[in-house]
Amino acid sequence: MNEEYNLHPYHNHEDGLMNIKVTSVMIDHLRATKPWVKFLSILMFISVGLMFLGGLVMMVSFSAPAGMRGAAFGPILGIIYWIFGGLYLAPAYFLFRFASSIDDLLKGGGDVAMEMALGSQKSFWRFIGITTLVVVSFYILFIVLAIGGAMSMRSF
């Protein structure tokens, strides 16, 4: 087994995991998954393109002459769109790579294609999990700051 799985040193390598065979039902499930994964990855790539384009439009059209108040609002909002577009790029790539690896598997790619497919899927879910943890942490921080702000305003 691969050491990446961090198995217990006394792990019995003769267990059921070593004897798993890829069945036709497993392949059928992957075959049925592939079009949806590819569809979602393409939609995500389109969303990235639209976010980059929208960010550019905001930077150009919402920037005011130098003396006006709030002149930096458009470029700042455009940069925020680019950041979020960049965040969408990684999962879109992982999903597209997952779909391509399923296609390679169906064309006879064997173990290597299956490993690539599962590795891409793992990368997608790892990215989504880390992103979710970061967003939830920001929410918690925002709530704590809002409560602290409200309590400090109440004391005045």
C-alpha positions as CSV (number, residue, x, y, z in Angstrom):
1,M,0.0,0.0,0.0
2,N,1.0,3.6,-0.5
3,E,2.5,5.3,2.6
4,E,0.4,8.4,1.8
5,Y,-2.5,6.7,3.5
6,N,-0.5,6.7,6.8
7,L,-1.5,3.1,7.7
8,H,-0.7,1.7,11.1
9,P,2.7,0.1,11.1
10,Y,1.2,-3.2,12.1
11,H,-1.5,-3.0,9.5
12,N,-2.4,-6.4,7.9
13,H,-1.7,-6.0,4.2
14,E,-3.8,-9.1,3.6
15,D,-7.1,-7.4,4.4
16,G,-9.9,-6.8,2.1
17,L,-8.5,-3.6,0.7
18,M,-5.8,-5.4,-1.1
19,N,-8.2,-7.8,-2.8
20,I,-10.6,-5.2,-4.2
21,K,-11.2,-5.7,-7.9
22,V,-12.7,-3.1,-10.2
23,T,-16.1,-4.4,-11.3
24,S,-18.2,-3.5,-14.3
25,V,-20.7,-1.8,-12.0
26,M,-17.9,0.5,-10.7
27,I,-16.9,1.3,-14.3
28,D,-20.6,2.0,-15.1
29,H,-20.9,4.4,-12.2
30,L,-17.8,6.3,-13.4
31,R,-19.1,6.3,-16.9
32,A,-22.4,7.8,-15.7
33,T,-20.5,10.3,-13.6
34,K,-18.2,11.6,-16.3
35,P,-20.6,13.7,-18.3
36,W,-21.9,15.5,-15.2
37,V,-18.3,16.1,-13.9
38,K,-17.3,17.5,-17.3
39,F,-20.4,19.6,-17.5
40,L,-19.8,21.2,-14.1
41,S,-16.1,21.8,-14.8
42,I,-16.9,23.5,-18.1
43,L,-19.6,25.7,-16.3
44,M,-16.9,26.5,-13.7
45,F,-14.4,27.5,-16.4
46,I,-17.1,29.7,-18.0
47,S,-17.8,31.3,-14.6
48,V,-14.1,32.0,-14.1
49,G,-14.0,33.7,-17.5
50,L,-17.1,35.8,-16.7
51,M,-15.7,36.8,-13.3
52,F,-12.4,37.9,-14.9
53,L,-14.3,39.8,-17.6
54,G,-16.6,41.3,-15.0
55,G,-13.7,42.3,-12.9
56,L,-12.1,44.0,-15.8
57,V,-15.3,45.9,-16.6
58,M,-15.6,47.0,-13.0
59,M,-12.0,48.3,-13.0
60,V,-12.5,50.2,-16.2
61,S,-16.1,51.5,-16.0
62,F,-16.4,52.2,-12.3
63,S,-13.2,54.1,-11.8
64,A,-14.0,57.8,-11.4
65,P,-11.8,60.8,-12.1
66,A,-9.0,61.3,-9.6
67,G,-10.6,64.0,-7.6
68,M,-13.9,62.2,-7.0
69,R,-14.8,60.4,-3.8
70,G,-14.8,56.6,-4.0
71,A,-12.6,56.5,-7.1
72,A,-11.0,53.3,-6.0
73,F,-14.2,51.3,-5.5
74,G,-14.4,49.9,-9.1
75,P,-10.8,48.6,-9.2
76,I,-11.1,47.1,-5.7
77,L,-14.3,45.4,-6.6
78,G,-12.7,44.2,-9.9
79,I,-9.7,42.7,-8.0
80,I,-12.2,40.9,-5.6
81,Y,-13.9,39.4,-8.7
82,W,-10.5,38.3,-10.0
83,I,-9.6,36.7,-6.6
84,F,-12.9,34.7,-6.6
85,G,-12.4,33.8,-10.2
86,G,-9.0,32.4,-9.3
87,L,-10.5,30.4,-6.5
88,Y,-12.9,28.8,-8.9
89,L,-10.1,27.9,-11.3
90,A,-8.6,25.1,-9.1
91,P,-11.8,23.1,-8.6
92,A,-12.7,23.5,-12.2
93,Y,-9.3,22.1,-13.2
94,F,-9.6,19.2,-10.8
95,L,-13.0,18.3,-12.0
96,F,-11.9,18.5,-15.7
97,R,-8.9,16.3,-14.9
98,F,-11.2,13.8,-13.1
99,A,-13.5,13.6,-16.2
100,S,-10.5,13.3,-18.5
101,S,-9.1,10.5,-16.4
102,I,-12.4,8.6,-16.4
103,D,-12.4,8.9,-20.2
104,D,-8.8,7.5,-20.3
105,L,-10.0,4.7,-18.0
106,L,-12.9,3.9,-20.3
107,K,-10.5,3.8,-23.3
108,G,-8.4,1.1,-21.5
109,G,-6.1,3.2,-19.4
110,G,-6.1,0.7,-16.6
111,D,-4.7,1.2,-13.1
112,V,-2.9,4.4,-14.0
113,A,-6.1,6.1,-15.3
114,M,-8.0,4.9,-12.3
115,E,-5.4,6.3,-9.9
116,M,-5.3,9.6,-11.8
117,A,-9.1,9.8,-11.7
118,L,-9.3,9.1,-7.9
119,G,-6.3,11.5,-7.3
120,S,-8.1,14.3,-9.1
121,Q,-11.3,13.7,-7.2
122,K,-9.3,13.7,-3.9
123,S,-7.7,17.0,-4.9
124,F,-11.1,18.5,-5.7
125,W,-12.6,17.5,-2.4
126,R,-9.5,18.6,-0.4
127,F,-9.6,22.0,-2.0
128,I,-13.4,22.3,-1.3
129,G,-12.8,21.2,2.3
130,I,-10.0,23.7,2.9
131,T,-12.0,26.5,1.3
132,T,-15.0,25.7,3.4
133,L,-12.9,25.7,6.6
134,V,-11.5,29.1,5.7
135,V,-14.9,30.5,4.9
136,V,-16.5,29.2,8.1
137,S,-13.5,30.6,10.0
138,F,-14.2,34.0,8.4
139,Y,-17.9,33.8,9.3
140,I,-17.0,33.0,12.9
141,L,-14.5,35.8,13.1
142,F,-17.1,38.2,11.6
143,I,-19.8,37.1,14.1
144,V,-17.4,37.5,17.0
145,L,-16.3,41.0,15.8
146,A,-20.0,42.0,15.2
147,I,-21.0,40.9,18.7
148,G,-17.9,42.7,20.2
149,G,-18.8,45.8,18.2
150,A,-22.4,45.7,19.3
151,M,-21.4,45.2,23.0
152,S,-19.0,48.1,22.8
153,M,-21.6,50.4,21.2
154,R,-24.1,49.4,23.9
155,S,-21.7,50.5,26.7
156,F,-21.5,54.0,25.3
